[in-house]
Amino acid sequence: MARIELLSWEHARAHASPIRFRVFVEEQGVPREIELDEQDAVSLHALAFEGETPVATGRLLPDGHIGRMAVLPAWRGRGIGALLLESLIAKAKERGDAQVALSAQVHAVAFYRAHGFVTEGDEYLEAGIRHQAMRRSL
C-alpha cells in the first residue's frame, strides 16, 4: 500500500515536479511554463510513495483548493489517487477549513463525486483541457 507524506514545496519539489511534468506536460500537453506556479511555495504537497518510489502528487492551497493531482500512468487504478485525495481532505479538515474545492478535469468528475464532491456551474477550458468546478463541505 502506498505511503503518503505531506510536505512543504521545499521538501516535495524534487519528487513532485517530475510527476507533474510527466502527467500534465508530456501526457496532457499543458504548457511547461505554466505547470509550476507561485501557489506551489505556499501550498501543502502530498506525495505518494510505493516503497521509495514517488508515484503520485497533489497539493492543498491555503484557500482550501486541492489541485495538481497526478498519478503516474503505471500506478493508476490502484487506489493511490484516493489515498492522496483523502489525505489532503483530512489535512484541510484538521486545519479548520469548512470546505475544499477543486477544478476537476472532466474525465475525473466521477472519481471526485465518489469522494463527496459536487459539481458547480458549467464546464470550462483550462490549459486547453475541459474542467469542472467541484466542492465538498467538511
MODELLER restraints for C-alpha pairs under 7 A, 6 or more apart:
rsr = mdl.restraints
at = mdl.atoms
rsr.add(forms.Gaussian(group=physical.xy_distance, feature=features.Distance(at['CA:1:A'], at['CA:50:A']), mean=6.96, stdev=0.5))
rsr.add(forms.Gaussian(group=physical.xy_distance, feature=features.Distance(at['CA:2:A'], at['CA:48:A']), mean=5.94, stdev=0.5))
rsr.add(forms.Gaussian(group=physical.xy_distance, feature=features.Distance(at['CA:2:A'], at['CA:49:A']), mean=5.40, stdev=0.5))
rsr.add(forms.Gaussian(group=physical.xy_distance, feature=features.Distance(at['CA:2:A'], at['CA:50:A']), mean=4.94, stdev=0.5))
rsr.add(forms.Gaussian(group=physical.xy_distance, feature=features.Distance(at['CA:2:A'], at['CA:80:A']), mean=6.50, stdev=0.5))
rsr.add(forms.Gaussian(group=physical.xy_distance, feature=features.Distance(at['CA:3:A'], at['CA:48:A']), mean=5.51, stdev=0.5))
rsr.add(forms.Gaussian(group=physical.xy_distance, feature=features.Distance(at['CA:3:A'], at['CA:49:A']), mean=5.12, stdev=0.5))
rsr.add(forms.Gaussian(group=physical.xy_distance, feature=features.Distance(at['CA:3:A'], at['CA:50:A']), mean=6.54, stdev=0.5))
rsr.add(forms.Gaussian(group=physical.xy_distance, feature=features.Distance(at['CA:4:A'], at['CA:46:A']), mean=6.51, stdev=0.5))
rsr.add(forms.Gaussian(group=physical.xy_distance, feature=features.Distance(at['CA:4:A'], at['CA:47:A']), mean=5.56, stdev=0.5))
rsr.add(forms.Gaussian(group=physical.xy_distance, feature=features.Distance(at['CA:4:A'], at['CA:48:A']), mean=4.51, stdev=0.5))
rsr.add(forms.Gaussian(group=physical.xy_distance, feature=features.Distance(at['CA:4:A'], at['CA:49:A']), mean=6.40, stdev=0.5))
rsr.add(forms.Gaussian(group=physical.xy_distance, feature=features.Distance(at['CA:4:A'], at['CA:84:A']), mean=6.64, stdev=0.5))
rsr.add(forms.Gaussian(group=physical.xy_distance, feature=features.Distance(at['CA:5:A'], at['CA:46:A']), mean=5.59, stdev=0.5))
rsr.add(forms.Gaussian(group=physical.xy_distance, feature=features.Distance(at['CA:5:A'], at['CA:47:A']), mean=5.29, stdev=0.5))
rsr.add(forms.Gaussian(group=physical.xy_distance, feature=features.Distance(at['CA:5:A'], at['CA:48:A']), mean=6.54, stdev=0.5))
rsr.add(forms.Gaussian(group=physical.xy_distance, feature=features.Distance(at['CA:6:A'], at['CA:44:A']), mean=6.56, stdev=0.5))
rsr.add(forms.Gaussian(group=physical.xy_distance, feature=features.Distance(at['CA:6:A'], at['CA:45:A']), mean=5.52, stdev=0.5))
rsr.add(forms.Gaussian(group=physical.xy_distance, feature=features.Distance(at['CA:6:A'], at['CA:46:A']), mean=4.50, stdev=0.5))
rsr.add(forms.Gaussian(group=physical.xy_distance, feature=features.Distance(at['CA:6:A'], at['CA:47:A']), mean=6.52, stdev=0.5))
rsr.add(forms.Gaussian(group=physical.xy_distance, feature=features.Distance(at['CA:7:A'], at['CA:44:A']), mean=5.86, stdev=0.5))
rsr.add(forms.Gaussian(group=physical.xy_distance, feature=features.Distance(at['CA:7:A'], at['CA:45:A']), mean=5.12, stdev=0.5))
rsr.add(forms.Gaussian(group=physical.xy_distance, feature=features.Distance(at['CA:7:A'], at['CA:46:A']), mean=6.28, stdev=0.5))
rsr.add(forms.Gaussian(group=physical.xy_distance, feature=features.Distance(at['CA:8:A'], at['CA:43:A']), mean=6.93, stdev=0.5))
rsr.add(forms.Gaussian(group=physical.xy_distance, feature=features.Distance(at['CA:8:A'], at['CA:44:A']), mean=5.37, stdev=0.5))
rsr.add(forms.Gaussian(group=physical.xy_distance, feature=features.Distance(at['CA:8:A'], at['CA:45:A']), mean=5.97, stdev=0.5))
rsr.add(forms.Gaussian(group=physical.xy_distance, feature=features.Distance(at['CA:9:A'], at['CA:40:A']), mean=6.06, stdev=0.5))
rsr.add(forms.Gaussian(group=physical.xy_distance, feature=features.Distance(at['CA:9:A'], at['CA:41:A']), mean=5.45, stdev=0.5))
rsr.add(forms.Gaussian(group=physical.xy_distance, feature=features.Distance(at['CA:9:A'], at['CA:43:A']), mean=6.99, stdev=0.5))
rsr.add(forms.Gaussian(group=physical.xy_distance, feature=features.Distance(at['CA:9:A'], at['CA:44:A']), mean=6.95, stdev=0.5))
rsr.add(forms.Gaussian(group=physical.xy_distance, feature=features.Distance(at['CA:9:A'], at['CA:45:A']), mean=6.40, stdev=0.5))
rsr.add(forms.Gaussian(group=physical.xy_distance, feature=features.Distance(at['CA:12:A'], at['CA:45:A']), mean=6.47, stdev=0.5))
rsr.add(forms.Gaussian(group=physical.xy_distance, feature=features.Distance(at['CA:15:A'], at['CA:54:A']), mean=6.27, stdev=0.5))
rsr.add(forms.Gaussian(group=physical.xy_distance, feature=features.Distance(at['CA:16:A'], at['CA:47:A']), mean=6.91, stdev=0.5))
rsr.add(forms.Gaussian(group=physical.xy_distance, feature=features.Distance(at['CA:16:A'], at['CA:57:A']), mean=5.84, stdev=0.5))
rsr.add(forms.Gaussian(group=physical.xy_distance, feature=features.Distance(at['CA:19:A'], at['CA:56:A']), mean=6.59, stdev=0.5))
rsr.add(forms.Gaussian(group=physical.xy_distance, feature=features.Distance(at['CA:19:A'], at['CA:70:A']), mean=6.88, stdev=0.5))
rsr.add(forms.Gaussian(group=physical.xy_distance, feature=features.Distance(at['CA:19:A'], at['CA:72:A']), mean=6.48, stdev=0.5))
rsr.add(forms.Gaussian(group=physical.xy_distance, feature=features.Distance(at['CA:20:A'], at['CA:70:A']), mean=6.23, stdev=0.5))
rsr.add(forms.Gaussian(group=physical.xy_distance, feature=features.Distance(at['CA:23:A'], at['CA:70:A']), mean=6.36, stdev=0.5))
rsr.add(forms.Gaussian(group=physical.xy_distance, feature=features.Distance(at['CA:23:A'], at['CA:72:A']), mean=6.56, stdev=0.5))
rsr.add(forms.Gaussian(group=physical.xy_distance, feature=features.Distance(at['CA:24:A'], at['CA:30:A']), mean=5.47, stdev=0.5))
rsr.add(forms.Gaussian(group=physical.xy_distance, feature=features.Distance(at['CA:25:A'], at['CA:31:A']), mean=6.11, stdev=0.5))
rsr.add(forms.Gaussian(group=physical.xy_distance, feature=features.Distance(at['CA:25:A'], at['CA:32:A']), mean=5.76, stdev=0.5))
rsr.add(forms.Gaussian(group=physical.xy_distance, feature=features.Distance(at['CA:30:A'], at['CA:127:A']), mean=5.85, stdev=0.5))
rsr.add(forms.Gaussian(group=physical.xy_distance, feature=features.Distance(at['CA:39:A'], at['CA:61:A']), mean=6.97, stdev=0.5))
rsr.add(forms.Gaussian(group=physical.xy_distance, feature=features.Distance(at['CA:42:A'], at['CA:61:A']), mean=6.87, stdev=0.5))
rsr.add(forms.Gaussian(group=physical.xy_distance, feature=features.Distance(at['CA:42:A'], at['CA:62:A']), mean=6.93, stdev=0.5))
rsr.add(forms.Gaussian(group=physical.xy_distance, feature=features.Distance(at['CA:43:A'], at['CA:59:A']), mean=6.17, stdev=0.5))
rsr.add(forms.Gaussian(group=physical.xy_distance, feature=features.Distance(at['CA:43:A'], at['CA:60:A']), mean=5.48, stdev=0.5))
rsr.add(forms.Gaussian(group=physical.xy_distance, feature=features.Distance(at['CA:43:A'], at['CA:61:A']), mean=4.53, stdev=0.5))
rsr.add(forms.Gaussian(group=physical.xy_distance, feature=features.Distance(at['CA:43:A'], at['CA:62:A']), mean=6.17, stdev=0.5))
rsr.add(forms.Gaussian(group=physical.xy_distance, feature=features.Distance(at['CA:44:A'], at['CA:59:A']), mean=5.54, stdev=0.5))
rsr.add(forms.Gaussian(group=physical.xy_distance, feature=features.Distance(at['CA:44:A'], at['CA:60:A']), mean=5.14, stdev=0.5))
rsr.add(forms.Gaussian(group=physical.xy_distance, feature=features.Distance(at['CA:44:A'], at['CA:61:A']), mean=6.55, stdev=0.5))
rsr.add(forms.Gaussian(group=physical.xy_distance, feature=features.Distance(at['CA:45:A'], at['CA:58:A']), mean=5.83, stdev=0.5))
rsr.add(forms.Gaussian(group=physical.xy_distance, feature=features.Distance(at['CA:45:A'], at['CA:59:A']), mean=4.31, stdev=0.5))
rsr.add(forms.Gaussian(group=physical.xy_distance, feature=features.Distance(at['CA:45:A'], at['CA:60:A']), mean=6.40, stdev=0.5))
rsr.add(forms.Gaussian(group=physical.xy_distance, feature=features.Distance(at['CA:46:A'], at['CA:57:A']), mean=5.40, stdev=0.5))
rsr.add(forms.Gaussian(group=physical.xy_distance, feature=features.Distance(at['CA:46:A'], at['CA:58:A']), mean=5.22, stdev=0.5))
rsr.add(forms.Gaussian(group=physical.xy_distance, feature=features.Distance(at['CA:46:A'], at['CA:59:A']), mean=5.88, stdev=0.5))
rsr.add(forms.Gaussian(group=physical.xy_distance, feature=features.Distance(at['CA:46:A'], at['CA:84:A']), mean=6.52, stdev=0.5))
rsr.add(forms.Gaussian(group=physical.xy_distance, feature=features.Distance(at['CA:46:A'], at['CA:88:A']), mean=6.97, stdev=0.5))
rsr.add(forms.Gaussian(group=physical.xy_distance, feature=features.Distance(at['CA:47:A'], at['CA:54:A']), mean=6.69, stdev=0.5))
rsr.add(forms.Gaussian(group=physical.xy_distance, feature=features.Distance(at['CA:47:A'], at['CA:56:A']), mean=5.75, stdev=0.5))
rsr.add(forms.Gaussian(group=physical.xy_distance, feature=features.Distance(at['CA:47:A'], at['CA:57:A']), mean=4.53, stdev=0.5))
rsr.add(forms.Gaussian(group=physical.xy_distance, feature=features.Distance(at['CA:47:A'], at['CA:58:A']), mean=6.84, stdev=0.5))
rsr.add(forms.Gaussian(group=physical.xy_distance, feature=features.Distance(at['CA:48:A'], at['CA:54:A']), mean=5.78, stdev=0.5))
rsr.add(forms.Gaussian(group=physical.xy_distance, feature=features.Distance(at['CA:48:A'], at['CA:55:A']), mean=5.69, stdev=0.5))
rsr.add(forms.Gaussian(group=physical.xy_distance, feature=features.Distance(at['CA:48:A'], at['CA:56:A']), mean=4.99, stdev=0.5))
rsr.add(forms.Gaussian(group=physical.xy_distance, feature=features.Distance(at['CA:48:A'], at['CA:57:A']), mean=6.21, stdev=0.5))
rsr.add(forms.Gaussian(group=physical.xy_distance, feature=features.Distance(at['CA:48:A'], at['CA:84:A']), mean=6.68, stdev=0.5))
rsr.add(forms.Gaussian(group=physical.xy_distance, feature=features.Distance(at['CA:49:A'], at['CA:55:A']), mean=5.65, stdev=0.5))
rsr.add(forms.Gaussian(group=physical.xy_distance, feature=features.Distance(at['CA:55:A'], at['CA:71:A']), mean=6.00, stdev=0.5))
rsr.add(forms.Gaussian(group=physical.xy_distance, feature=features.Distance(at['CA:55:A'], at['CA:72:A']), mean=5.55, stdev=0.5))
rsr.add(forms.Gaussian(group=physical.xy_distance, feature=features.Distance(at['CA:55:A'], at['CA:75:A']), mean=6.71, stdev=0.5))
rsr.add(forms.Gaussian(group=physical.xy_distance, feature=features.Distance(at['CA:56:A'], at['CA:70:A']), mean=5.45, stdev=0.5))
rsr.add(forms.Gaussian(group=physical.xy_distance, feature=features.Distance(at['CA:56:A'], at['CA:71:A']), mean=4.16, stdev=0.5))
rsr.add(forms.Gaussian(group=physical.xy_distance, feature=features.Distance(at['CA:56:A'], at['CA:72:A']), mean=6.05, stdev=0.5))
rsr.add(forms.Gaussian(group=physical.xy_distance, feature=features.Distance(at['CA:57:A'], at['CA:69:A']), mean=5.69, stdev=0.5))
rsr.add(forms.Gaussian(group=physical.xy_distance, feature=features.Distance(at['CA:57:A'], at['CA:70:A']), mean=5.38, stdev=0.5))
rsr.add(forms.Gaussian(group=physical.xy_distance, feature=features.Distance(at['CA:57:A'], at['CA:71:A']), mean=6.59, stdev=0.5))
rsr.add(forms.Gaussian(group=physical.xy_distance, feature=features.Distance(at['CA:58:A'], at['CA:67:A']), mean=5.88, stdev=0.5))
rsr.add(forms.Gaussian(group=physical.xy_distance, feature=features.Distance(at['CA:58:A'], at['CA:68:A']), mean=4.97, stdev=0.5))
rsr.add(forms.Gaussian(group=physical.xy_distance, feature=features.Distance(at['CA:58:A'], at['CA:69:A']), mean=4.10, stdev=0.5))
rsr.add(forms.Gaussian(group=physical.xy_distance, feature=features.Distance(at['CA:58:A'], at['CA:70:A']), mean=6.34, stdev=0.5))
rsr.add(forms.Gaussian(group=physical.xy_distance, feature=features.Distance(at['CA:58:A'], at['CA:84:A']), mean=6.99, stdev=0.5))
rsr.add(forms.Gaussian(group=physical.xy_distance, feature=features.Distance(at['CA:59:A'], at['CA:66:A']), mean=5.63, stdev=0.5))
rsr.add(forms.Gaussian(group=physical.xy_distance, feature=features.Distance(at['CA:59:A'], at['CA:67:A']), mean=5.33, stdev=0.5))
rsr.add(forms.Gaussian(group=physical.xy_distance, feature=features.Distance(at['CA:59:A'], at['CA:68:A']), mean=6.09, stdev=0.5))
rsr.add(forms.Gaussian(group=physical.xy_distance, feature=features.Distance(at['CA:60:A'], at['CA:66:A']), mean=4.61, stdev=0.5))
rsr.add(forms.Gaussian(group=physical.xy_distance, feature=features.Distance(at['CA:60:A'], at['CA:67:A']), mean=6.56, stdev=0.5))
rsr.add(forms.Gaussian(group=physical.xy_distance, feature=features.Distance(at['CA:60:A'], at['CA:88:A']), mean=6.28, stdev=0.5))
rsr.add(forms.Gaussian(group=physical.xy_distance, feature=features.Distance(at['CA:64:A'], at['CA:92:A']), mean=6.57, stdev=0.5))
rsr.add(forms.Gaussian(group=physical.xy_distance, feature=features.Distance(at['CA:64:A'], at['CA:97:A']), mean=6.51, stdev=0.5))
rsr.add(forms.Gaussian(group=physical.xy_distance, feature=features.Distance(at['CA:64:A'], at['CA:99:A']), mean=6.72, stdev=0.5))
rsr.add(forms.Gaussian(group=physical.xy_distance, feature=features.Distance(at['CA:64:A'], at['CA:100:A']), mean=4.84, stdev=0.5))
rsr.add(forms.Gaussian(group=physical.xy_distance, feature=features.Distance(at['CA:64:A'], at['CA:101:A']), mean=6.31, stdev=0.5))
rsr.add(forms.Gaussian(group=physical.xy_distance, feature=features.Distance(at['CA:65:A'], at['CA:100:A']), mean=5.55, stdev=0.5))
rsr.add(forms.Gaussian(group=physical.xy_distance, feature=features.Distance(at['CA:65:A'], at['CA:101:A']), mean=4.67, stdev=0.5))
rsr.add(forms.Gaussian(group=physical.xy_distance, feature=features.Distance(at['CA:65:A'], at['CA:102:A']), mean=5.34, stdev=0.5))
rsr.add(forms.Gaussian(group=physical.xy_distance, feature=features.Distance(at['CA:66:A'], at['CA:100:A']), mean=6.84, stdev=0.5))
rsr.add(forms.Gaussian(group=physical.xy_distance, feature=features.Distance(at['CA:66:A'], at['CA:101:A']), mean=6.15, stdev=0.5))
rsr.add(forms.Gaussian(group=physical.xy_distance, feature=features.Distance(at['CA:66:A'], at['CA:102:A']), mean=5.16, stdev=0.5))
rsr.add(forms.Gaussian(group=physical.xy_distance, feature=features.Distance(at['CA:67:A'], at['CA:102:A']), mean=6.15, stdev=0.5))
rsr.add(forms.Gaussian(group=physical.xy_distance, feature=features.Distance(at['CA:71:A'], at['CA:81:A']), mean=6.52, stdev=0.5))
rsr.add(forms.Gaussian(group=physical.xy_distance, feature=features.Distance(at['CA:93:A'], at['CA:138:A']), mean=6.18, stdev=0.5))
rsr.add(forms.Gaussian(group=physical.xy_distance, feature=features.Distance(at['CA:98:A'], at['CA:137:A']), mean=6.12, stdev=0.5))
rsr.add(forms.Gaussian(group=physical.xy_distance, feature=features.Distance(at['CA:98:A'], at['CA:138:A']), mean=5.33, stdev=0.5))
rsr.add(forms.Gaussian(group=physical.xy_distance, feature=features.Distance(at['CA:99:A'], at['CA:136:A']), mean=5.55, stdev=0.5))
rsr.add(forms.Gaussian(group=physical.xy_distance, feature=features.Distance(at['CA:99:A'], at['CA:137:A']), mean=4.20, stdev=0.5))
rsr.add(forms.Gaussian(group=physical.xy_distance, feature=features.Distance(at['CA:99:A'], at['CA:138:A']), mean=4.98, stdev=0.5))
rsr.add(forms.Gaussian(group=physical.xy_distance, feature=features.Distance(at['CA:100:A'], at['CA:135:A']), mean=5.75, stdev=0.5))
rsr.add(forms.Gaussian(group=physical.xy_distance, feature=features.Distance(at['CA:100:A'], at['CA:136:A']), mean=5.39, stdev=0.5))
rsr.add(forms.Gaussian(group=physical.xy_distance, feature=features.Distance(at['CA:100:A'], at['CA:137:A']), mean=6.52, stdev=0.5))
rsr.add(forms.Gaussian(group=physical.xy_distance, feature=features.Distance(at['CA:101:A'], at['CA:134:A']), mean=5.65, stdev=0.5))
rsr.add(forms.Gaussian(group=physical.xy_distance, feature=features.Distance(at['CA:101:A'], at['CA:135:A']), mean=4.20, stdev=0.5))
rsr.add(forms.Gaussian(group=physical.xy_distance, feature=features.Distance(at['CA:101:A'], at['CA:136:A']), mean=6.34, stdev=0.5))
rsr.add(forms.Gaussian(group=physical.xy_distance, feature=features.Distance(at['CA:102:A'], at['CA:133:A']), mean=5.96, stdev=0.5))
rsr.add(forms.Gaussian(group=physical.xy_distance, feature=features.Distance(at['CA:102:A'], at['CA:134:A']), mean=5.39, stdev=0.5))
rsr.add(forms.Gaussian(group=physical.xy_distance, feature=features.Distance(at['CA:102:A'], at['CA:135:A']), mean=6.40, stdev=0.5))
rsr.add(forms.Gaussian(group=physical.xy_distance, feature=features.Distance(at['CA:103:A'], at['CA:131:A']), mean=6.05, stdev=0.5))
rsr.add(forms.Gaussian(group=physical.xy_distance, feature=features.Distance(at['CA:103:A'], at['CA:132:A']), mean=5.61, stdev=0.5))
rsr.add(forms.Gaussian(group=physical.xy_distance, feature=features.Distance(at['CA:103:A'], at['CA:133:A']), mean=4.65, stdev=0.5))
rsr.add(forms.Gaussian(group=physical.xy_distance, feature=features.Distance(at['CA:103:A'], at['CA:134:A']), mean=6.24, stdev=0.5))
rsr.add(forms.Gaussian(group=physical.xy_distance, feature=features.Distance(at['CA:104:A'], at['CA:131:A']), mean=5.25, stdev=0.5))
rsr.add(forms.Gaussian(group=physical.xy_distance, feature=features.Distance(at['CA:104:A'], at['CA:132:A']), mean=5.15, stdev=0.5))
rsr.add(forms.Gaussian(group=physical.xy_distance, feature=features.Distance(at['CA:104:A'], at['CA:133:A']), mean=6.22, stdev=0.5))
rsr.add(forms.Gaussian(group=physical.xy_distance, feature=features.Distance(at['CA:104:A'], at['CA:134:A']), mean=6.85, stdev=0.5))
rsr.add(forms.Gaussian(group=physical.xy_distance, feature=features.Distance(at['CA:105:A'], at['CA:129:A']), mean=6.95, stdev=0.5))
rsr.add(forms.Gaussian(group=physical.xy_distance, feature=features.Distance(at['CA:105:A'], at['CA:130:A']), mean=5.92, stdev=0.5))
rsr.add(forms.Gaussian(group=physical.xy_distance, feature=features.Distance(at['CA:105:A'], at['CA:131:A']), mean=4.30, stdev=0.5))
rsr.add(forms.Gaussian(group=physical.xy_distance, feature=features.Distance(at['CA:105:A'], at['CA:132:A']), mean=6.33, stdev=0.5))
rsr.add(forms.Gaussian(group=physical.xy_distance, feature=features.Distance(at['CA:106:A'], at['CA:130:A']), mean=5.78, stdev=0.5))
rsr.add(forms.Gaussian(group=physical.xy_distance, feature=features.Distance(at['CA:106:A'], at['CA:131:A']), mean=5.05, stdev=0.5))
rsr.add(forms.Gaussian(group=physical.xy_distance, feature=features.Distance(at['CA:106:A'], at['CA:132:A']), mean=5.95, stdev=0.5))
rsr.add(forms.Gaussian(group=physical.xy_distance, feature=features.Distance(at['CA:116:A'], at['CA:136:A']), mean=6.02, stdev=0.5))
rsr.add(forms.Gaussian(group=physical.xy_distance, feature=features.Distance(at['CA:117:A'], at['CA:134:A']), mean=5.86, stdev=0.5))
rsr.add(forms.Gaussian(group=physical.xy_distance, feature=features.Distance(at['CA:117:A'], at['CA:135:A']), mean=5.14, stdev=0.5))
rsr.add(forms.Gaussian(group=physical.xy_distance, feature=features.Distance(at['CA:117:A'], at['CA:136:A']), mean=4.56, stdev=0.5))
rsr.add(forms.Gaussian(group=physical.xy_distance, feature=features.Distance(at['CA:118:A'], at['CA:134:A']), mean=5.27, stdev=0.5))
rsr.add(forms.Gaussian(group=physical.xy_distance, feature=features.Distance(at['CA:118:A'], at['CA:135:A']), mean=5.48, stdev=0.5))
rsr.add(forms.Gaussian(group=physical.xy_distance, feature=features.Distance(at['CA:118:A'], at['CA:136:A']), mean=6.42, stdev=0.5))
rsr.add(forms.Gaussian(group=physical.xy_distance, feature=features.Distance(at['CA:119:A'], at['CA:132:A']), mean=6.73, stdev=0.5))
rsr.add(forms.Gaussian(group=physical.xy_distance, feature=features.Distance(at['CA:119:A'], at['CA:133:A']), mean=5.84, stdev=0.5))
rsr.add(forms.Gaussian(group=physical.xy_distance, feature=features.Distance(at['CA:119:A'], at['CA:134:A']), mean=4.34, stdev=0.5))
rsr.add(forms.Gaussian(group=physical.xy_distance, feature=features.Distance(at['CA:119:A'], at['CA:135:A']), mean=6.63, stdev=0.5))
rsr.add(forms.Gaussian(group=physical.xy_distance, feature=features.Distance(at['CA:120:A'], at['CA:133:A']), mean=5.34, stdev=0.5))
rsr.add(forms.Gaussian(group=physical.xy_distance, feature=features.Distance(at['CA:120:A'], at['CA:134:A']), mean=5.55, stdev=0.5))
rsr.add(forms.Gaussian(group=physical.xy_distance, feature=features.Distance(at['CA:121:A'], at['CA:133:A']), mean=6.79, stdev=0.5))
rsr.add(forms.Gaussian(group=physical.xy_distance, feature=features.Distance(at['CA:122:A'], at['CA:132:A']), mean=6.70, stdev=0.5))
rsr.add(forms.Gaussian(group=physical.xy_distance, feature=features.Distance(at['CA:123:A'], at['CA:130:A']), mean=6.43, stdev=0.5))
rsr.add(forms.Gaussian(group=physical.xy_distance, feature=features.Distance(at['CA:123:A'], at['CA:131:A']), mean=5.49, stdev=0.5))
rsr.add(forms.Gaussian(group=physical.xy_distance, feature=features.Distance(at['CA:123:A'], at['CA:132:A']), mean=4.74, stdev=0.5))
rsr.add(forms.Gaussian(group=physical.xy_distance, feature=features.Distance(at['CA:124:A'], at['CA:130:A']), mean=5.55, stdev=0.5))
rsr.add(forms.Gaussian(group=physical.xy_distance, feature=features.Distance(at['CA:124:A'], at['CA:131:A']), mean=5.32, stdev=0.5))
rsr.add(forms.Gaussian(group=physical.xy_distance, feature=features.Distance(at['CA:124:A'], at['CA:132:A']), mean=6.48, stdev=0.5))
rsr.add(forms.Gaussian(group=physical.xy_distance, feature=features.Distance(at['CA:125:A'], at['CA:131:A']), mean=5.89, stdev=0.5))
